[in-house]
Amino acid sequence: MATNKGRVFLSGTVDKQYTWEHISPQHIVAFIYSGEMTLTYGKDTLTFVAGDTVLVPKNQLTRVVKSPMNGEPFKVVTMLLPEEDLRKFYLDRPVLENWDENIAKQRPVKSHPLLTSFFGSMLSYFDVQDELPASIVSIKIQEALTLIDEADKRASSILGTFSEMGKIDLEKYMEEHYMFNLPLEKFAFLTGRSLTVFKSDFKKIFKTTPGKWLTEKRLNLAYYKLTTKKQKATEVYLSAGFENLSHFSFAFKKAFGYSPRSISSN
């Protein structure tokens, strides 16, 4: 029998902004109690605030920024949705297959009083621990799915669709996601390829190696942010895809002949 890997847990940030890049093997539904969360996927960014229900599809490369707001900490409840739970739920329910807008680019679930009440009632569970007891995880997941389906049928086009990842347009994906700091193995997986095939396809399309191309694209993005957007080096390196400030500064000076801080100070 398959093990239920669903988890429901509460997280919070008290006094500072928190940023990280994330890929989940399961769909995620989150409800924001306080604070603000921005999700960046490719070149698009969405912002969510208290009262919003957020849907993040599985295997979606996302940069997440959590921020306290108006003197309140960032607080969110997060539900990981295992495929076995989703298959059970959508077994006898209609699934929306066609939608005029790109639901994967929209992601919010429409507000509904029942959703707000449901997530509000869950706070009492976290008075004892940060994670929901395993014995009631599946029950709460099914309850949440029922309310989401009632509030917004669009969600079924993501949650009720089950298919394996296949090869996707490599050029388009890389142009939209090069600013994410991932190893090549992850880029290969997310484009439906083995690492060997990824490197081969990449060379055919871009006429160079992935490492050289990624460095050049990220440095050009950083230069644009520094010179045109007037951002500081400390604000740029993460959003341009560099692991840390020292690595970014070294690569930038090697490419342009001067440090990124020299631009920021002008």
Secondary structure, DSSP 8 states (H G I E B T S, - for coil): -------EEEEEESSS-EEEEE--SSEEEEEEEESEEEEEETTEEEEEETT-EEEE-TT--EEEEEE-BTTB-EEEEEEEE-HHHHHHHHTTS------SS-HHHH-EE---HHHHHHHHHGGGGGGT-SB--GGGHHHHHHHHHHHHHHH-GGGHHHHT---------HHHHHHHHTTS---HHHHHHHTT--HHHHHHHHHHHHSS-HHHHHHHHHHHHHHHHHHTS---HHHHTTTTT-SSHHHHHHHHHHHHSS-HHHHHT-
